[in-house]
């Protein structure tokens, strides 16, 4: 699927995209539904990939609105796709949390920028935003959050093994991947086992940057002490993940190919 197939529909639409129109439905599997939204653009020059689970309704609505605006202004399909994706990807509070986490582990130093906030403005050429599931998925009409497991449902596995796998092939062996949360890490480990990427390309272990994950984020960033954590947060897991990430980034910074 691509914006070309839906461009006429979007250009003519007066829909407010607070809900997604039935014409954009791509697949139904039990209580799972997959809709089209313009997240097709791939930044082939990216050095790092930020990968979530799937675009939610808020991101899908923003992408569709931006694509419609661009098409009505006479933009090319390719420009409309790029603008839609850059406008909508990781929009909202998640973006600030993600920036803080990436800066905390020192990714900005590896990329030669002052902060990973630049990946959302002046240095977007360095980053590819994507999701394990390229197109928005809903479970019983609500944003899908990783359960049932992506690899356990045919319609979801298809997205992983076609769209995401193709993006990895296109981006090449020097690109780094930041999976957001353990459910996305599972997907990358599956693709790594298939030989699509190497272990050193995977910067996994960050807490998910969702606002609902505030305690884990605060602990990871050093804002909350171990003794004040609730029973829901496993400090040892986060400590081990941070140690692995810091060690991997130190190795990458000493690799002349990453310069």
Phi, psi and omega in degrees: 000150177204169182298330179308318184290338185245003188297319180295317179300315182292317182300323184270349189288142170249009181296141180272357176061015170294335166232160182263130183293149183301333181296342181265002180293125180260322185203146171233135177217099185063235180266014176259136175230137177245129180245155173280138164213152190284078175245032186277335188298135176240123177276095189291346179265009186294147173260339181219145179241128174258119190236115174267193180278302180195151175297138175274180182299320180299313180293319179298317180297317179296318181296316180295318178299315182293317178299316179299315179301314181297316181295321179292334178275000177091012180293157175289162177302315183296318179294320179298319178296315181295314181296319180298317183289319181292327180289319191263337188295126179052036178289154177096194184301334181303327184297316180294318178298316181297316178302315180298318180294316181293320177294325183296326179270356174088021179297327181299326179294317178299323183274352178074033178234165184281334180201152177288354170300332180295339179292349179249004175220270189286340185238038178296341179294342181275347191235145169244123176267133179205182177221153175304322174250108187301320186256148185299133180242140180233141178247116185051038176082357180252158178306130177286134184239019174112359178228129004295158185304142184301325184275358183263356181235132187302317184292329179279315179300324178301317179297317180299311190275354173251290187294307183294317179300319180293323177298317180297318178298319182292323187280340172087172192281352180264351182287143179257150184235130177247097177282134183265097179097160186294332181291325177285324177301319178303318180297315180293325177295324175298315181287329175296319178297335177275358177087014183279336177208165182261158182302324184289347177278350189258113178259076185259157176121351177293144170298150178297135186282009177300145177300336179288352184252029191302321184293315180298319179298313182299318180294315181302321182278357180084015182272345180226134183282156182302319184289345180262003182285148173282170181292348181283344184251122180266099184297323182297320178297315180293320178299315181295319180296317180297318179299317178296316181296315180296321179293318181294319180292325176297319178295317181295321181294334179271359180270116183299338180291342183269358182287000000 
